[in-house]
Amino acid sequence: MSIVHAAVTPHEVVEDGPAVRRVRHQARDAATVMAFSAATSVGVAAVFLLLAVVARQA
């Protein structure tokens, strides 16, 4: 008795060249870039706010 797969996969992954990036990897990279951008913007805004407070007290 042999075990045979009931369903055949319609798309076989053939990697001849560099590895194919999946959509979830691209989404994760995009989310990382957005988080870094948001953190950087908040940091720059905080520096400007501190400069404004210091300039007002001087």
ZADO-1210 file (C-alpha; in nm, 4 decimals, padded with zeros to 6 digits):
<atoms>
<atom x="00.0000" y="00.0000" z="00.0000" code="MET" pos="1"/>
<atom x="00.1335" y="00.3417" z="-00.0915" code="SER" pos="2"/>
<atom x="00.0364" y="00.6847" z="00.0281" code="ILE" pos="3"/>
<atom x="-00.0462" y="00.9244" z="-00.2551" code="VAL" pos="4"/>
<atom x="-00.1327" y="01.2897" z="-00.2140" code="HIS" pos="5"/>
<atom x="-00.4969" y="01.3527" z="-00.2953" code="ALA" pos="6"/>
<atom x="-00.4390" y="01.7047" z="-00.4272" code="ALA" pos="7"/>
<atom x="-00.1665" y="01.8186" z="-00.6585" code="VAL" pos="8"/>
<atom x="-00.0240" y="02.1616" z="-00.5928" code="THR" pos="9"/>
<atom x="-00.1032" y="02.3805" z="-00.8947" code="PRO" pos="10"/>
<atom x="00.2013" y="02.6032" z="-00.8576" code="HIS" pos="11"/>
<atom x="00.5418" y="02.4586" z="-00.8020" code="GLU" pos="12"/>
<atom x="00.8069" y="02.6923" z="-00.6679" code="VAL" pos="13"/>
<atom x="01.1087" y="02.6825" z="-00.8937" code="VAL" pos="14"/>
<atom x="01.3960" y="02.8987" z="-00.7805" code="GLU" pos="15"/>
<atom x="01.6495" y="02.9387" z="-01.0551" code="ASP" pos="16"/>
<atom x="01.7747" y="03.2807" z="-00.9543" code="GLY" pos="17"/>
<atom x="01.7773" y="03.4752" z="-00.6305" code="PRO" pos="18"/>
<atom x="01.5209" y="03.3910" z="-00.3639" code="ALA" pos="19"/>
<atom x="01.1754" y="03.5288" z="-00.4287" code="VAL" pos="20"/>
<atom x="01.0557" y="03.7743" z="-00.1628" code="ARG" pos="21"/>
<atom x="00.7092" y="03.7062" z="-00.0390" code="ARG" pos="22"/>
<atom x="00.4450" y="03.9717" z="00.0166" code="VAL" pos="23"/>
<atom x="00.4549" y="03.9239" z="00.3941" code="ARG" pos="24"/>
<atom x="00.8277" y="04.0032" z="00.3941" code="HIS" pos="25"/>
<atom x="00.7650" y="04.3179" z="00.1946" code="GLN" pos="26"/>
<atom x="00.4808" y="04.4152" z="00.4299" code="ALA" pos="27"/>
<atom x="00.7039" y="04.3577" z="00.7333" code="ARG" pos="28"/>
<atom x="00.9780" y="04.5714" z="00.5790" code="ASP" pos="29"/>
<atom x="00.7277" y="04.8465" z="00.4979" code="ALA" pos="30"/>
<atom x="00.5940" y="04.8398" z="00.8550" code="ALA" pos="31"/>
<atom x="00.9504" y="04.8613" z="00.9880" code="THR" pos="32"/>
<atom x="01.0237" y="05.1635" z="00.7705" code="VAL" pos="33"/>
<atom x="00.6990" y="05.3322" z="00.8799" code="MET" pos="34"/>
<atom x="00.7748" y="05.2692" z="01.2487" code="ALA" pos="35"/>
<atom x="01.1277" y="05.4039" z="01.2102" code="PHE" pos="36"/>
<atom x="00.9975" y="05.7092" z="01.0259" code="SER" pos="37"/>
<atom x="00.7371" y="05.7774" z="01.2947" code="ALA" pos="38"/>
<atom x="00.9932" y="05.7400" z="01.5749" code="ALA" pos="39"/>
<atom x="01.2363" y="05.9694" z="01.3954" code="THR" pos="40"/>
<atom x="00.9661" y="06.2319" z="01.3389" code="SER" pos="41"/>
<atom x="00.8672" y="06.2224" z="01.7061" code="VAL" pos="42"/>
<atom x="01.2328" y="06.2573" z="01.8072" code="GLY" pos="43"/>
<atom x="01.2905" y="06.5557" z="01.5805" code="VAL" pos="44"/>
<atom x="00.9684" y="06.7193" z="01.7025" code="ALA" pos="45"/>
<atom x="01.0779" y="06.6672" z="02.0658" code="ALA" pos="46"/>
<atom x="01.4159" y="06.8303" z="01.9942" code="VAL" pos="47"/>
<atom x="01.2448" y="07.1314" z="01.8358" code="PHE" pos="48"/>
<atom x="01.0050" y="07.1536" z="02.1297" code="LEU" pos="49"/>
<atom x="01.2952" y="07.1511" z="02.3758" code="LEU" pos="50"/>
<atom x="01.4750" y="07.4189" z="02.1743" code="LEU" pos="51"/>
<atom x="01.1613" y="07.6335" z="02.1769" code="ALA" pos="52"/>
<atom x="01.1225" y="07.5953" z="02.5542" code="VAL" pos="53"/>
<atom x="01.4889" y="07.6803" z="02.6158" code="VAL" pos="54"/>
<atom x="01.4742" y="07.9793" z="02.3803" code="ALA" pos="55"/>
<atom x="01.1626" y="08.1095" z="02.5545" code="ARG" pos="56"/>
<atom x="01.3249" y="08.0945" z="02.8976" code="GLN" pos="57"/>
<atom x="01.6401" y="08.2742" z="02.7828" code="ALA" pos="58"/>
</atoms>
